[in-house]
Amino acid sequence: MARNKYDLVFATSFGYGDEINKVGSRYPKTIFMHCSGHLQSKNVGSYFGRMYEARYLTGLVAGAMTKTKIIGYVAAHPIPEVIRGINAFAIGVLESNPEAKIYVRWTRSWHDAAKEKVITNELVDSDADIIAMHQDSPASQIEAQKRGVYSIGYNQNMSSFAPKAHLTAPVWQWDVIYKYVVEKVLADNWKSENIWWGLKQGAVDIAPFGPMVPDQLRKKILRRKQDIISGNFSVFNGPKKDQAGNIQIPKGKRSTDEDLLSMDWLLENVVSSPSP
């Protein structure tokens, strides 16, 4: 693309980072934007979304909707991005239902429908009545519906795969970031930066609620969404304890972006290890 004189290249995976920085130095007239990266140069920027904000909102839904007080979570890799999302979800669950627990099982894959199906069934067999996930396939949602339990999707509105199970989902709205960057390039005023946008900018959101979610709960979630947008509420606001009961975020303190990007602990209501 750089050899063919493309003006702008979006690299949509963390794994492209080394190559983008190598190629970027050789083609200074091409602008590169690296998804979920952290390195910048004169013609290389990075972008991502504060998905943890939307994860928290879906945790509020799950905590309010569970009857067994056991929520399953099919997780990909034990890296800060995934751990941060689990903790944000767990904070929402804890707020809605202090007695509920989140049981995390790791696939060590972003997309393995067969393994996701097996783990979902194991979680349901352990009395989980809601299945959440950080995966790129709808397998967990489909299996949850087959087993007669609720589900929380990811990435996009997955209700078409499991309309009887799907409560909502944290979703990406990449077009918001792409539009911003392209307009900067077209106006010839693009500068390298690290974009990390959330609900306020519209880079992340939650999918429409399923019909089973009560109106009163919907209103509560949307109010809290506005609290985050206005800055009146921060998801990772102390005090927060880890599984061992240690204070990870002191009372009156908010996690910094550096803390969030290196998160390696799990909240007190999560049953799993951050490094299985």
Helices and strands as residue ranges (DSSP letters): E 8-11, G 14-16, H 17-26, E 31-35, E 44-49, H 51-65, E 70-75, H 80-96, E 101-106, H 113-125, E 130-133, H 139-147, E 150-152, E 166-168, E 170-172, H 174-186, E 194-197, E 204-206, H 215-230, E 240-241, E 247-249, H 257-261, E 270-271
